[in-house]
Amino acid sequence: MSAQTPAEAELAQLLVESLNLEGVEPAGIDPEAPLFGDGLGLDSIDALELALAISKRYGFQLRSDSDENRRIFGSLRSLSAHIEQHRVAA
């Protein structure tokens, strides 16, 4: 497992809190592991809830019809990189 960056650690915390992932420690999420399927095991409902939490926290919308979603939500690292590119500065 590679180390989380500070932005990835912040996102992992948001992920665990917003999805109420019991028994999952934010620091224990591998930033390169898949978020869906065999990785963290999230599903489409989790993706919607996570997109809403990201919108509230970072000030931009993730479009549900985007062809890029599979790549964006591929891992904690790819989601964090996308957020860093699009977040609205506070």
N, C-alpha and C positions, 0 to 999 in steps of 0.2 A: 504494500500500500504506500502510495506517495503521500507526502505531507500536504495538508491543506494550507492554502494561502489565507491571510486574514479575511479577505472577501468571501472565500469559500467557507470558512468557519462561520461567518455571520449568516450566510445563506443556509448552511446546514442547521444552524440553530432555528432559523425561520421555518425550515422544512419540518423539523421535528415538532415544533410548537404548533404550527398551523394544521398539520395533519394528525396531531395527537399520536405520534408513533411511539407506542409503549415498548420499553426495552431497547430502544435505539438511542445511543449516545451520539450527539452531533459530531464529536471528535472521532468517533469510530466509523464514520461514513467515508469510504474510499472515494476520493474526488474523481477517479477515473472509472469507477464501476458503474454499470448501467443503473439508472433510476427505476426502470420498469423491467418487468419480466424476472429473469434470473438474478438480477442485481438486488436493488432495495425492495423490489416487489410492488411498486406502485401501480395503480391502474388509472383509467381515464378520468374517473371521478376525482382521484387525488390530483391529477394534472389540472383540472378546473379549479380546485380549491387552492392549489399552489399558485396558479396564475393570478387568482384574486389577491392572495397575500402579497405576491410580488408587486402587483399594481398598487396596492395600498402603501407598501413600504418604499418602493423605488420610483413611483410616479409615472409609470408608462404601462401601456396595455400589451399583453401577449395575445396575438390574434389566434383564435381557435382554428381558423381555416388556412393558416400559413403552411406552405409546403416545407418550411424550414423547421417546424416543430419537432420532427423526429431527431434532427441534429441538435437543436437547441436543448431539448430535454434529454439528450443522450446520456449525460452524466452531470454530476455536481459541477465539475470543471467547465463543461461547455455551457451550462446554464449560467454560471457565475460570470464567464467571459461575455456572454450576451448581455447580461444585466449591466456590467461595467461599461459596455459600449452605448447602452441606451438609457441608463438611469438619468433622472432629472436631478441636478445638483440641488442640495438642500440649502 
